[in-house]
Amino acid sequence: MPLNVSVISPEKILFEGSVDSIVAPAYDGEVGILPGHAPMMTLLGKGTLKLGADGKAGRFSVEGGFLQVVDNAVRVVTERASQP
C-alpha cells in the first residue's frame, strides 16, 4: 500500500500523488516514512525532501513547516520550497 502524499507551500500545491517512501528533513535530523508508519507530526528543518526511492518521484528544498502522517497519508506543509 503506497503513501498518499501532499506537499504544500504558501504559493501552491507542489506535489500530490502516491509514493513508496519519503525522507524528510525534520528539525532534529532526517526522518524516513514507509507505508504503515505510526501516526506522527514533526516540525521540518532546512534540507531536501525526497519522495520515492532516492527521490525519484520528486525532490524539493524545504525550509520550515511541518510533516503529518496519518493512515498512510502524509501531508507536508512548508514555509518555503523549491525544486533543486
C-alpha positions, 0 to 999 in steps of 0.5 A, a space after each residue: 500500500 503506497 503513501 498518499 502524499 501532499 506537499 504544500 507551500 504558501 504559493 501552491 500545491 507542489 506535489 500530490 500523488 502516491 509514493 513508496 517512501 519519503 525522507 524528510 528533513 525534520 528539525 532534529 535530523 532526517 526522518 524516513 516514512 514507509 507505508 504503515 508508519 505510526 501516526 506522527 507530526 514533526 516540525 521540518 528543518 532546512 534540507 531536501 525532501 525526497 519522495 520515492 526511492 532516492 527521490 525519484 518521484 520528486 525532490 524539493 528544498 524545504 525550509 520550515 513547516 511541518 510533516 503529518 502522517 496519518 493512515 498512510 497519508 502524509 501531508 507536508 506543509 512548508 514555509 518555503 520550497 523549491 525544486 533543486 
